[in-house]
Amino acid sequence: MAKGRVGFLMSAGLVLALLALTLVSCREGNSTPAKSFSLTSHETVFIDNLQERTFQFFWQLSHRTHGLAPDRYPTRSFASVAATGFALTAYPIGVERGYVTREAACRRVLRTLRFLWSAPQDSTISGSIGYRGFFYHFLDPETGFRFGKVELSTMDTALLLAGALFCQTYFDQPDAREDSIRALVDSLYNRVDWQWASVRPPTIGHGWKPESGFLPYDWRGYNEAMLVYILALGSPTYPVSPEAWLAWTSGYQWGEFQDQEYIGFGPLFGHQYPQVWLDLRGVQDAYMRERGIDYFENSRRAVYAQKAYAEANPHQWYGYGSKLWGLTACDGPVNGTFEIDGIKRQFYTYWARGASFNQNNDDGTVCPSAAAASIAFAPEIVVSTLLSLRDVYGERIFGTYGFLDSLNPTFRLQVDVQHGRVDPEHGWFDTDYLGIDQGPILAMIENYRSGLIWLTMRHNRHIVNGLRAAGFTGGWLDSAAVEP
C-alpha cells in the first residue's frame, strides 16, 4: 500500500468519517443525529498538543532494550502486553505527525518484534513470555518474562497482534528493516494457536495458566473481544470455524438506554478497542444487517447514551453533566464505603466502570479516555468535553503525557488512597497514566483526523480475511484487494 502523508490522509479520512456519520441508517432506535463537525483553530491547537503528549508516553517510556510498554507511569509497574500493542500502533502515527522519523520508528518496531519473537515460549511456570503463540497478560519490566502468576491472555495477545499487523502494513518499503518487520509479524501471527484456545468450541477462552490450565470463561457477547474473533477467523494457520462468530454474537443484548437503542456494553473501552484497528463504517455482519446499522453507529449511540446519563445524573455525583462524562475501566480512589453529605457511597480502585441498560458500575469516577477515545464516533460532543476538563481542572488532570487516568470530584475525604491525591475542594485525581487508556486516545484521535489506522488496515490481508470469515459485507470490504 502506498501511503500518503498526513495532509492527504486527513482530507480523505475526514470525508469518509463524515459520510459514515451522516449516511448510516437509523432504522431502529432513536439515535441523536450526527452533526458535521470540524475543529476550530483553538481546538486544533489543543488536539495537536494532546496527541503529541500522549504519543510521548509510549516513545519515552517503552523499554529501550526489548520495547515493552509499561502498564502505568509514574508508579513503577510491570510491562503490559496490551499497552505494547498500543505502542506499536503509536509509532507510525508519530511518523505521520512528524514527531519521529520513519527510520527511528522502524528501528523501535523492529527491536520490539524481534524480542517478542525470540523470547522463550513454553509451558513452564516462569522464565517464558508465553505459550502456543499467546502472551502473558503482564511481563516483568526488565526480563520481559511472565510477571507473577498472571494468565496467558487471548485478549491482550489480540491487542498486541493488532498493533503488530498495523505496523506490518504501514511499513511497506522494500528495504531490509521494513522487510524484516513484515516477515516477523507474519511469524508472530501464524504462531498463535487459536484452535488450542478454543477449549470449549466454537467459542474462545479467556486464557490459560501453567499451574491450573484453562480459565473457565469464554468470550461471548458484545465487548472488546470482537478483536479476538476477527484475528482468530483470519488466521492462515490455526483458524477457528465461522460458527465461532455466531456463538460470539449469540450473547448480544439489544436494548434502550437514555433514548438510544444499541447492543449494550457498559464500559466504553469495549466499544473503542476493536475499532482502533477495524474500520467498521459501512460494513455489516448478519446481526447488524438485521438491525439496519453498523458497529460504528452502535458505538456512537453508546457514547451519546453515556453523555445523557451523566446529564441525568441519577446518583447525584458531583460534577456530572454535559462537560464531565465518560465511564470505562480505570483507576479509582479507594475500595470502601464512606458517608458523603449524609449518603453512604461505595467507591472502588481499579474497576470496569460503565453505564448501559444491562450494566451500571458507577462510583462517580470519570476517565478522560472514555470521552477522548470516542472522538472518532462523536467529535461534536467529545472535543468540548476534553477542553473543559483541561480548563476546569488544569494540571490536576492534564500533564506531561496528556490526560491522567481518572478523577472523582465527589471523593473529597482526607483518607489514604491507593493512587492519586485528594484535593479537598475539587476531589480525587489520579497521578498515573495507564498505557491501555493512553493508547486509544492517541489512536482514535488519529482515526478521526486522518483515518490512518483504518485506511491502512483495510489493506491487511489477515484483517480482511477475518472480517469476511465473520460474514461482514458491504462498503469498502466488498472491493478490498489484498496480496495473498
C-alpha positions as CSV (number, residue, x, y, z in Angstrom):
1,M,0.0,0.0,0.0
2,A,1.4,3.4,-1.0
3,K,0.7,5.7,1.9
4,G,0.4,9.5,1.6
5,R,1.3,12.0,4.2
6,V,-0.9,13.5,6.8
7,G,-2.4,16.1,4.5
8,F,-3.9,13.5,2.1
9,L,-5.0,11.2,4.9
10,M,-6.6,14.0,6.9
11,S,-8.8,15.1,3.9
12,A,-9.7,11.5,2.8
13,G,-10.3,10.3,6.3
14,L,-12.4,13.3,7.3
15,V,-14.6,12.9,4.3
16,L,-15.1,9.2,5.0
17,A,-15.8,9.8,8.6
18,L,-18.4,12.5,7.9
19,L,-20.0,10.3,5.3
20,A,-20.2,7.4,7.8
21,L,-21.7,9.7,10.4
22,T,-24.4,11.2,8.1
23,L,-25.3,8.2,5.8
24,V,-25.6,5.4,8.3
25,S,-29.1,4.1,8.6
26,C,-31.0,4.7,11.8
27,R,-33.9,2.4,11.0
28,E,-34.0,1.1,14.6
29,G,-33.5,3.3,17.6
30,N,-33.7,7.0,18.4
31,S,-30.1,8.0,17.9
32,T,-29.3,11.6,18.1
33,P,-28.5,12.8,14.5
34,A,-24.8,13.2,14.0
35,K,-23.5,16.7,13.1
36,S,-21.0,17.8,10.6
37,F,-18.0,18.9,12.7
38,S,-14.7,20.5,12.1
39,L,-12.1,21.8,14.6
40,T,-11.7,25.5,15.2
41,S,-8.1,26.8,15.3
42,H,-8.2,26.8,19.1
43,E,-9.4,23.2,19.2
44,T,-6.8,22.2,16.6
45,V,-4.0,23.5,18.8
46,F,-5.4,21.7,21.8
47,I,-5.8,18.3,19.9
48,D,-2.3,18.7,18.4
49,N,-0.9,19.2,21.9
50,L,-2.9,16.3,23.4
51,Q,-2.0,13.9,20.7
52,E,1.8,14.7,20.9
53,R,1.9,14.5,24.6
54,T,0.1,11.1,24.5
55,F,2.4,9.8,21.9
56,Q,5.4,10.6,24.1
57,F,4.1,8.2,26.8
58,F,5.0,5.3,24.5
59,W,8.0,6.8,22.9
60,Q,9.7,7.9,26.1
61,L,8.6,5.2,28.5
62,S,8.8,1.9,26.5
63,H,11.8,-0.1,27.4
64,R,14.9,0.8,25.3
65,T,16.1,-2.8,25.0
66,H,13.0,-5.0,24.5
67,G,10.4,-2.4,23.6
68,L,7.7,-3.4,26.0
69,A,5.4,-0.7,27.3
70,P,4.7,-0.1,31.0
71,D,1.2,-0.7,32.4
72,R,1.3,2.6,34.1
73,Y,3.5,5.6,35.0
74,P,5.0,7.1,37.2
75,T,4.1,4.3,39.6
76,R,6.6,1.6,38.9
77,S,4.7,-1.4,37.3
78,F,5.0,-4.5,35.2
79,A,5.1,-4.3,31.4
80,S,1.8,-4.7,29.7
81,V,1.3,-6.8,26.5
82,A,-1.8,-4.8,25.6
83,A,0.0,-1.5,26.1
84,T,2.7,-2.8,23.9
85,G,0.2,-3.3,21.1
86,F,-0.8,0.3,21.5
87,A,2.8,1.3,21.5
88,L,3.3,-0.4,18.1
89,T,0.3,1.4,16.9
90,A,1.7,4.7,18.1
91,Y,4.9,4.7,16.2
92,P,3.5,5.1,12.7
93,I,1.3,7.9,14.0
94,G,4.4,9.5,15.3
95,V,6.0,9.3,11.8
96,E,2.9,10.8,10.1
97,R,2.7,13.6,12.6
98,G,6.4,14.4,12.4
99,Y,7.2,13.5,16.0
100,V,9.8,11.0,15.0
101,T,11.5,9.9,11.8
102,R,10.4,6.8,9.9
103,E,13.8,5.3,10.4
104,A,13.6,5.8,14.2
105,A,10.1,4.3,14.4
106,C,11.2,1.4,12.2
107,R,14.1,0.6,14.5
108,R,11.9,0.7,17.6
109,V,9.2,-1.5,16.0
110,L,11.8,-4.0,14.8
111,R,13.5,-4.2,18.2
112,T,10.2,-4.9,19.9
113,L,9.1,-7.5,17.3
114,R,12.4,-9.3,17.5
115,F,12.1,-9.6,21.3
116,L,8.5,-10.8,21.1
117,W,9.6,-13.5,18.5
118,S,12.8,-14.7,20.2
119,A,11.7,-14.7,23.9
120,P,11.0,-18.2,25.2
121,Q,7.6,-19.7,24.7
122,D,6.9,-22.8,26.8
123,S,4.6,-24.3,29.5
124,T,6.9,-23.7,32.4
125,I,5.5,-21.5,35.3
126,S,8.3,-18.9,34.9
127,G,11.0,-17.8,32.6
128,S,8.9,-17.5,29.4
129,I,6.9,-14.8,27.7
130,G,4.1,-17.1,26.6
131,Y,2.9,-20.4,25.2
132,R,1.4,-21.6,21.9
133,G,2.0,-18.1,20.4
134,F,0.0,-16.3,23.1
135,F,1.5,-13.9,25.6
136,Y,1.1,-13.4,29.3
137,H,-1.1,-10.5,30.4
138,F,1.8,-8.8,32.3
139,L,5.5,-9.2,32.0
140,D,8.5,-8.4,34.1
141,P,9.6,-4.9,33.2
142,E,13.3,-5.9,32.9
143,T,13.4,-9.5,31.7
144,G,10.1,-9.5,29.7
145,F,9.1,-12.8,31.1
146,R,5.9,-13.7,32.9
147,F,5.1,-11.5,35.8
148,G,3.9,-13.4,39.0
149,K,1.2,-15.9,38.2
150,V,-0.8,-13.9,35.6
151,E,-2.7,-15.7,32.9
152,L,-1.9,-16.3,29.3
153,S,-4.4,-13.8,27.8
154,T,-6.2,-14.2,24.5
155,M,-7.5,-10.7,24.7
156,D,-4.2,-9.0,25.4
157,T,-2.5,-11.1,22.8
158,A,-5.1,-9.8,20.3
159,L,-4.3,-6.2,21.2
160,L,-0.6,-6.8,20.7
161,L,-1.1,-8.5,17.4
162,A,-3.4,-5.8,16.1
163,G,-0.6,-3.2,16.7
164,A,1.9,-5.5,15.0
165,L,-0.4,-6.0,12.0
166,F,-0.8,-2.3,11.6
167,C,3.0,-2.0,11.5
168,Q,3.2,-4.8,9.0
169,T,1.0,-2.9,6.5
170,Y,2.3,0.6,7.3
171,F,6.0,-0.3,6.9
172,D,5.7,-1.3,3.2
173,Q,9.0,-0.1,1.8
174,P,11.4,-2.5,0.1
175,D,14.4,-2.3,2.4
176,A,15.9,-4.7,4.9
177,R,14.4,-3.3,8.1
178,E,10.8,-3.0,6.8
179,D,11.1,-6.3,5.1
180,S,12.0,-7.8,8.4
181,I,9.1,-6.1,10.1
182,R,6.6,-7.6,7.7
183,A,8.2,-11.1,8.0
184,L,8.3,-11.0,11.8
185,V,4.7,-10.0,12.1
186,D,3.6,-12.9,9.9
187,S,5.7,-15.3,12.1
188,L,4.2,-14.0,15.3
189,Y,0.6,-14.1,13.9
190,N,1.0,-17.5,12.3
191,R,2.4,-19.0,15.6
192,V,-0.8,-18.2,17.6
193,D,-2.8,-21.4,18.0
194,W,-6.4,-20.1,18.2
195,Q,-7.7,-23.7,17.9
196,W,-5.9,-24.7,21.1
197,A,-7.5,-21.7,22.9
198,S,-11.0,-22.8,21.7
199,V,-11.2,-25.2,24.6
200,R,-15.0,-25.2,24.5
201,P,-15.7,-24.9,20.8
202,P,-16.7,-22.9,19.0
203,T,-16.1,-20.1,21.5
204,I,-12.6,-18.9,22.5
205,G,-11.4,-19.0,26.1
206,H,-10.2,-16.0,28.2
207,G,-6.8,-17.6,28.9
208,W,-4.7,-20.3,30.5
209,K,-2.3,-20.8,33.4
210,P,0.5,-23.4,33.6
211,E,-0.4,-24.1,37.2
212,S,-4.1,-24.9,36.6
213,G,-4.9,-25.0,32.8
214,F,-7.6,-23.1,31.0
215,L,-9.7,-20.4,32.7
216,P,-13.4,-21.4,33.0
217,Y,-14.6,-18.5,30.9
218,D,-15.2,-17.9,27.2
219,W,-15.6,-14.8,25.2
220,R,-19.3,-14.5,24.3
221,G,-21.4,-11.4,23.7
222,Y,-20.5,-7.8,22.8
223,N,-17.3,-6.5,24.3
224,E,-13.7,-5.8,23.4
225,A,-13.1,-9.4,22.4
226,M,-14.6,-8.8,18.9
227,L,-10.9,-8.3,18.0
228,V,-10.1,-11.8,19.3
229,Y,-12.6,-13.4,17.0
230,I,-11.7,-11.4,13.9
231,L,-8.0,-12.3,14.3
232,A,-8.8,-16.0,15.1
233,L,-11.0,-16.2,12.0
234,G,-8.4,-14.6,9.8
235,S,-5.5,-16.9,10.9
236,P,-3.9,-18.8,8.0
237,T,-2.5,-21.5,10.3
238,Y,-4.9,-22.1,13.2
239,P,-8.3,-20.5,12.3
240,V,-11.4,-21.1,14.3
241,S,-14.6,-22.0,12.4
242,P,-17.1,-19.4,11.2
243,E,-19.5,-20.9,13.9
244,A,-17.3,-19.1,16.4
245,W,-18.7,-15.7,15.3
246,L,-22.3,-16.9,15.5
247,A,-21.6,-18.2,19.1
248,W,-20.0,-14.8,19.9
249,T,-23.0,-12.8,18.6
250,S,-25.5,-15.1,20.3
251,G,-24.6,-13.4,23.5
252,Y,-25.5,-9.9,22.3
253,Q,-28.1,-7.9,24.2
254,W,-30.1,-5.2,22.3
255,G,-31.9,-2.6,24.4
256,E,-32.5,1.0,25.1
257,F,-30.7,3.4,27.4
258,Q,-31.1,7.1,27.5
259,D,-33.2,7.1,24.4
260,Q,-30.6,5.2,22.4
261,E,-31.1,1.7,21.0
262,Y,-27.9,-0.4,20.6
263,I,-26.0,-3.5,21.7
264,G,-25.3,-3.0,25.3
265,F,-21.9,-3.0,27.0
266,G,-21.3,-0.5,29.9
267,P,-17.6,0.5,29.8
268,L,-16.8,2.5,26.7
269,F,-13.5,0.6,26.1
270,G,-15.5,-2.3,24.8
271,H,-16.9,-0.1,22.0
272,Q,-13.5,1.5,21.4
273,Y,-10.8,-1.1,21.4
274,P,-11.8,-3.2,18.3
275,Q,-12.4,-0.1,16.3
276,V,-9.0,1.3,16.9
277,W,-7.9,-1.1,14.1
278,L,-11.1,-2.3,12.5
279,D,-12.8,0.1,10.1
280,L,-16.4,-0.9,10.7
281,R,-18.0,2.1,9.0
282,G,-20.5,0.9,6.3
283,V,-19.7,-2.8,6.7
284,Q,-22.1,-5.2,8.5
285,D,-22.3,-8.8,9.7
286,A,-25.6,-10.7,9.8
287,Y,-26.6,-9.3,13.2
288,M,-26.1,-5.7,12.1
289,R,-27.8,-6.2,8.8
290,E,-30.8,-7.3,10.7
291,R,-30.7,-4.1,12.8
292,G,-30.0,-1.8,9.9
293,I,-26.9,-0.1,11.4
294,D,-23.2,-0.9,11.6
295,Y,-20.9,-1.2,14.7
296,F,-19.6,2.3,14.2
297,E,-23.1,3.7,14.7
298,N,-23.7,1.3,17.6
299,S,-20.7,2.8,19.3
300,R,-21.7,6.3,18.6
301,R,-25.1,5.6,20.2
302,A,-23.3,4.2,23.3
303,V,-21.3,7.4,23.6
304,Y,-24.4,9.6,23.3
305,A,-26.1,7.5,25.9
306,Q,-23.3,7.9,28.4
307,K,-23.3,11.7,28.0
308,A,-27.1,11.7,28.5
309,Y,-26.6,9.5,31.6
310,A,-24.2,12.0,33.1
311,E,-26.5,14.8,32.4
312,A,-29.4,13.0,34.1
313,N,-27.0,12.1,37.0
314,P,-29.4,9.7,38.8
315,H,-26.9,9.1,41.7
316,Q,-26.1,12.8,42.1
317,W,-22.4,12.6,41.7
318,Y,-20.5,15.9,41.9
319,G,-19.7,17.5,38.6
320,Y,-21.5,15.1,36.3
321,G,-23.0,16.8,33.2
322,S,-22.5,17.7,29.6
323,K,-18.8,18.6,30.2
324,L,-18.0,15.8,32.6
325,W,-19.0,12.3,31.5
326,G,-17.4,9.0,30.4
327,L,-17.2,5.7,32.2
328,T,-14.8,2.9,31.4
329,A,-12.2,0.7,33.1
330,C,-9.9,2.9,35.1
331,D,-8.3,3.7,38.4
332,G,-10.4,4.9,41.3
333,P,-9.7,6.4,44.7
334,V,-10.2,3.6,47.3
335,N,-12.1,0.4,48.0
336,G,-14.7,1.1,50.7
337,T,-17.9,2.7,51.8
338,F,-18.0,6.3,53.0
339,E,-20.7,8.7,54.0
340,I,-20.7,11.9,52.0
341,D,-23.3,14.6,52.6
342,G,-25.4,12.1,54.5
343,I,-25.3,9.5,51.8
344,K,-23.4,6.2,52.1
345,R,-21.4,5.7,48.9
346,Q,-19.3,2.7,47.7
347,F,-16.0,3.5,46.0
348,Y,-13.5,1.3,44.1
349,T,-9.9,1.4,43.0
350,Y,-9.4,-0.2,39.5
351,W,-12.9,-1.2,38.2
352,A,-14.7,-1.6,34.9
353,R,-17.0,1.4,35.3
354,G,-19.8,1.7,32.8
355,A,-23.4,2.6,32.2
356,S,-25.9,0.9,29.9
357,F,-29.3,-0.8,30.1
358,N,-27.6,-4.0,31.1
359,Q,-24.9,-2.7,33.4
360,N,-24.3,0.2,35.8
361,N,-21.0,0.3,37.6
362,D,-20.7,4.0,38.7
363,D,-18.9,5.4,41.7
364,G,-18.5,8.9,40.5
365,T,-15.1,8.3,38.8
366,V,-14.7,9.6,35.3
367,C,-12.0,8.5,32.9
368,P,-10.9,11.1,30.3
369,S,-10.1,8.2,27.9
370,A,-13.8,7.3,27.8
371,A,-14.6,10.5,26.1
372,A,-11.2,11.1,24.3
373,A,-11.1,7.7,22.6
374,S,-14.7,8.3,21.5
375,I,-13.6,11.3,19.3
376,A,-13.9,9.3,16.1
377,F,-17.5,8.4,16.9
378,A,-18.8,11.7,18.2
379,P,-16.3,14.6,17.9
380,E,-19.1,17.1,18.2
381,I,-19.6,16.2,21.9
382,V,-16.1,15.0,22.7
383,V,-13.8,17.9,21.9
384,S,-15.6,20.5,24.0
385,T,-15.7,18.0,26.9
386,L,-11.9,17.5,26.7
387,L,-11.3,21.2,26.6
388,S,-13.5,21.7,29.6
389,L,-11.6,19.0,31.5
390,R,-8.3,20.7,30.9
391,D,-9.6,24.2,31.5
392,V,-11.5,23.4,34.7
393,Y,-9.1,21.0,36.4
394,G,-5.8,22.1,34.8
395,E,-2.6,20.3,35.9
396,R,-4.6,18.1,38.3
397,I,-5.8,16.1,35.3
398,F,-3.6,17.3,32.4
399,G,0.1,16.8,32.5
400,T,3.3,15.7,30.7
401,Y,1.7,12.8,28.8
402,G,-1.8,14.3,28.3
403,F,-4.7,13.3,30.5
404,L,-4.0,11.5,33.7
405,D,-6.2,8.4,34.1
406,S,-9.2,9.5,36.1
407,L,-10.8,11.8,38.6
408,N,-13.6,11.7,41.1
409,P,-15.0,15.1,42.1
410,T,-17.3,13.6,44.8
411,F,-14.4,11.9,46.7
412,R,-13.0,14.8,48.8
413,L,-12.3,12.9,52.0
414,Q,-8.8,13.1,53.6
415,V,-8.1,9.4,53.8
416,D,-5.4,7.2,52.4
417,V,-5.9,6.3,48.7
418,Q,-4.2,3.7,46.6
419,H,-3.3,6.0,43.8
420,G,-3.5,9.7,43.3
421,R,-4.2,12.6,45.6
422,V,-7.3,14.2,47.2
423,D,-7.9,17.9,46.7
424,P,-10.5,18.9,49.5
425,E,-12.0,21.4,47.1
426,H,-12.1,19.5,43.8
427,G,-12.0,15.8,44.7
428,W,-9.7,12.9,43.9
429,F,-7.3,12.9,41.0
430,D,-5.2,10.1,39.7
431,T,-1.4,10.7,39.5
432,D,-0.8,7.8,37.0
433,Y,-1.1,7.5,33.2
434,L,-2.3,4.0,32.1
435,G,-1.0,2.6,28.8
436,I,-4.3,0.9,27.8
437,D,-6.1,4.2,28.2
438,Q,-3.4,6.3,26.6
439,G,-3.3,4.1,23.5
440,P,-6.9,4.5,22.4
441,I,-6.7,8.3,23.0
442,L,-3.8,8.6,20.6
443,A,-5.1,6.1,18.0
444,M,-8.7,7.4,17.9
445,I,-7.6,11.0,17.6
446,E,-5.6,9.9,14.5
447,N,-8.5,7.9,13.1
448,Y,-10.8,10.9,13.5
449,R,-8.2,13.3,11.9
450,S,-6.9,11.2,9.1
451,G,-8.2,7.7,9.2
452,L,-4.6,6.5,9.2
453,I,-5.1,3.2,11.1
454,W,-8.5,2.4,9.5
455,L,-7.3,3.1,5.9
456,T,-4.1,1.2,6.5
457,M,-5.8,-1.9,8.0
458,R,-8.1,-2.1,5.0
459,H,-5.1,-3.5,3.2
460,N,-4.0,-6.1,5.7
461,R,-5.0,-9.5,4.4
462,H,-5.4,-11.0,7.8
463,I,-7.9,-8.4,8.8
464,V,-9.8,-8.6,5.5
465,N,-9.9,-12.4,5.7
466,G,-11.1,-12.3,9.3
467,L,-13.9,-9.9,8.6
468,R,-15.1,-11.9,5.6
469,A,-15.0,-15.1,7.5
470,A,-17.2,-13.5,10.2
471,G,-19.7,-12.7,7.4
472,F,-19.1,-9.0,7.1
473,T,-20.0,-7.4,3.7
474,G,-20.6,-4.0,2.2
475,G,-18.8,-0.8,1.8
476,W,-15.0,-0.8,1.4
477,L,-14.8,-4.5,2.2
478,D,-16.5,-5.7,-0.9
479,S,-13.8,-4.1,-3.1
480,A,-10.9,-4.8,-0.8
481,A,-8.0,-6.3,-2.7
482,V,-5.0,-7.6,-0.7
483,E,-2.0,-9.5,-1.6
484,P,-2.1,-13.2,-0.7
